[in-house]
Amino acid sequence: MNYTPPASPSFRLPVGDGHELYVETGGKPGGVPAVYLHGGPGSGCQPFHRNLFDPNRHYAVLFDQRGAGRSTPAGSRDANTTAHLIADIEAIRIRLGIDKWMVVGGSWGATLAVAYAEAHPSRVTGIVLRATFLGTSGEIDRAFGKTLATFYPELHEDFLSLLPEAERTAPLPNYFRRILHADPAIHGPAARAYAATEDVLGVIRPTRSRLDFAEVNNSAARLPPTALMEAHYFSHDCWLAPNQLLAEAYRLARVPGIIVQGRYDLLCPPATSHALAAAWGNVTVRLVEAAAHSLTEPGVQAAITSAINELT
């Protein structure tokens, strides 16, 4: 492996358009290189993400995507598209002098992992995904529409109740429009309601199943950054052509992969992982029973760690 670890385990990388990325490295210099792509979009990397990699085996690279986490400007949606993020991943790889690396990501991180690998298959040694999301409006509409109404009908009613009746026939576009509105009185409640609903759908045993309207309407409460960035991306179909990732999955034919999938994932259900696997071919889907979407669901993190070790 011919690459040069940075002098410090963390550094900042200017990538143009006024953006500067926070990047950190860890593990074994000279070990198997791997890059981790966080979800959201907009959530940022967390310390426990490092635990997915064996420090005696892997040289892990983690970074906060544009506008997320410790990257600056915080929350910026200017010059922030899927193509920009793909270019940023390449900029990090080149900065570190890595020829090829494993790509790991879940949910939105899985979307970005597939998009990057399809754009640069010769730079990818393997892919480990969790909770496949293909970046389509149909997936989001299903999760916050039929799925939410089927499994959490009371929460679905709460979710719709924040919108005027005329906007409830197309709730997500109207939610995204409100979340991106400049007025805090408009974007605050919408962002908090959207994020709280997504949180319920993300785990198999949520601590609540209704919206807390006092919390949703609390103007002093923190704005969830993922809701703002998701509205930005999802209102533009993630800057992907219709079914782009499935249509271009043939580019991954020589790249081995493992997809870890929670059986009861209401946000990114198993059918999506199987559809990608059918188009990709060189990949195995591993279901984690009694688990939903989140990386913290029982058995999910262990399955990802096992998959990473297996492909290295």
N, C-alpha and C positions, 0 to 999 in steps of 0.2 A: 504494500500500500504506500504509494508515494504522495504524501500530503504533509502539510506543515501546520501543526497545532499552533494557535495564537499564543502569545506570551502570557496573556491572562485568560482564565476560563470563561470570561464574559467580555463582550466588546460591543460597540455600537457601529453600525454600518450604514452610511448614507447611501440611499438607492435612487436619489433624484426626486423631483417633484416636491421637494421640501420634506420628504420622509426620511427618518433615520430609524433603523431597526435595532431592537435589543436582541442580541444573539448570545447564547451560552453553550459551552461545550463541556463534556464530562466523560469520565470513564478512562479507558486505556489509550494513551497516545500510540498510534500505530495499530490499534485494534480495528475491528470491523466497523466501518463508518455507517451511521444511520441518522436520518433526519426525522424529527417528529413534527407533525403538523397538527396544531390544536384546532378545536372545533369552534362553533359559533355560527357564522364568523363573528369575531369580536371578543372571544372569551379570554384569550391569552394563555400562555403556558403556566402550569402550576408546579410547585416543587415535587409533588408525588409522580408527575410524569417521568421524572428521571428514573424512578424505580422500575420502569418497564424494561430497562436495559441492564445487562450484566456489566458492572464496572470493570471487571477483570477480562472482559471479552470484547466489549463494544466501545467505540468512540462515538458518543451520542451528541447530536447537534439539535438544540431546541431554540426556537425564536418566536417572538411575538410579531404577528402579522401587522401590516399597516393599520394604524389607528387603534391597535389593541395592546393591552398590557402596558409594558414599559417602553414600547415604541412611541415615537413622537412624530407629529403632533398627536396627542391623545384624542382618540375618537374621530380623527379626521377621515372624512369620506371623499376628499378630493383626490383625484388620480388613484382611486382605490377600486380596482376591478380584478377579476380572476386572472386576466392576462398580466396585470401588474404583479400579482402575487407569484405567479409562475416565474416571471422574470426575476423576482426577488430571491426565490429558491435557488435559481441558477447563479445569481450574484454571490450568494453565500457559499455555494459549492466551489465556485472559482476562487473566492477570497481565501478559502481554506486549502485550496490546492487538491481537492478530492476529485479523483477521476470518476468513480462510480460509488453509489451508496444505496442502502436499503431505505425505503420510504414507508413511514408508519403514520397512520392517521385514522381518526374516527369521526363519524357524522359529517359535519362540514369538512373536517380534516380528511375524511375519506374522499369526498368530492374533489378536494384540491389535490390529494395524492394521485388519484386516477387522472385528473386533468394534466398534472405535471408529467406523469409517467407516459401518457399518450403523446405529449409534446416532445419528450426527451427520453424515449425508451432505452437508448444506448447508454444513458447515465444511471440506470436503475438496475440493481442486482436482484431485488425482490421487493414485494409489497405486502405489508400486513395492514389490513383494514378492520375497523370495528363499525358496525351499524352503517351499512352502505346507504349513502344519500347521493342521488344522481343530479341534484340541482334543478329539478323540474318543478314547475308550479303545481302540477298534478299531485306530486308527493305532499307538498305543503297543504294544498287544499284538502286532501284526504285526511291528513292528520288532524287539522283544526276544524274539519267539517264532519264527515261521516264517522270517522273513528272517535272523535271527541263526543259526538252526540250519542254514539252507541255505548261507550264505556263509562262516560261521565255526563249523563244528560243534564244534571243540575248545573254542572260547571259550564256546559255548552250554553245553557240559558244565561248564566252570569256573563259569559264572554260576549254574547250577542247584545246583552242589555246595555252595554256601554255605548252602543251605536244607535243613532236615530233609526227608526223603523225602516225608512227608505234605503238605508245602507246595509241592512242585514242580509239581503239576498246575495251580496258579494262581500262578505265580511273582511277577508284578508286584504284585498286592495285598499279598502277603506281604513282598516287598521294601519297598514303601512303608510298611507297618506297622512294619517294623523300623527303617527310616530315621527315622521320626518318633518312635521309642521314646526315652524319657528317658535310658536307660542307655547310656553311651558304648561299653560292651563289646558292645552290640547294634547301635546305630545306626552306629558307626564303620566296621566291616568292610562292612556293607551299603551305606553311602553311597559308600565308596571303590570297591567292586566295581561298583556301578551306574554311577558316573561313568566308570570306566576302560572299561567295555563300551561306553558311549555314545560315548566318544572314538574307539574303533576303528571304529564304524559311521559316524562323521562324515566320514571322509576316504577317498580312493580308494587311498592307499598308507600304511596305518598302520605305525608303527615296531614294533609288536608285535601279535600275534594271540592271546595268551593272557593270563590274569590273573597278576600277580605276587603270590602269596599272602603273601609276606613284607611287601610294601608294603601290601596290603589289611588285614593284621592288625596293622600297626604303629600302636599306640595313640598314638604321638607325632606321627604324620603329620597334615598339615592335612586338615580336613574340607572336601570340595568343596561350596561354597555352592549350586551349581545342583542337586545331588542332593537337598538338603534342601528347596529351594523347589519343585522338580519333584514330589517326593513329596507335598507339601502340595497343589499344584494338581491333579495327575493323579489323586490319590485322591478328589478331589471333581469329576471330569470337567470341570475348569477352570471350574466354576460356569456351564456352558453347558447349555442344553436339548439333547436328542439331535438331532444334525445341524442345530443352530441356524444356524450360519454359512452353510451351503448354502441352508437354507430361507429365509433373509432376504437372500440375495445380490441379489434384485430391487431392493433399496433402493439398490444401487450403479449402477443402469442409466445414470445420467447422469454417473457419475464414471469418467474414463478410467484405465486401469491397464496395467501391464506386469509380468509375473511372470517372474523369472529362475530357471531350474530346472536343477540339475545332472542330467545324464542318469543317472548311477549313484548317486544319493542313496538310501541304504538306510534312512535315518530318515524322510525325507519324499519319497517317490518321485514321479515325474512324473505318475502317474495322479491324484494328489490335486490337483495344479495344474490339470490338464485338467478335472477335475470342477468345481472352482470357476469356471474360465473358462466352462464351459458354462452354469452357473447365473447368472453375472454378465453375460456378453455383451460388455460394452464393455472388453475386455481382450485382450492378446496374451501368449501364453506363448512365451518364448525359451529354448530348451534350450542348455546349455553342455556340449559333448561332452567326454568324458574328465575330468569333474568330479563330485564327490560333494556332500556337504551343506555343508561349511564355507565361510564367506565367504572364507577364505584359499585355497581351491582354485583351480587355474589357470584364469584367464579369468572367474571369477565376479565379482570386484570391478569389473573393467573393464566387464562387462555391466551391472552395477547403475548405475555412474556414467553410462554411456551412456543408460540408461533414464531416469534422473533428469533428465539434460540434455534428452532428447527431450520429456519431459512438461512442461518449463518453457520 
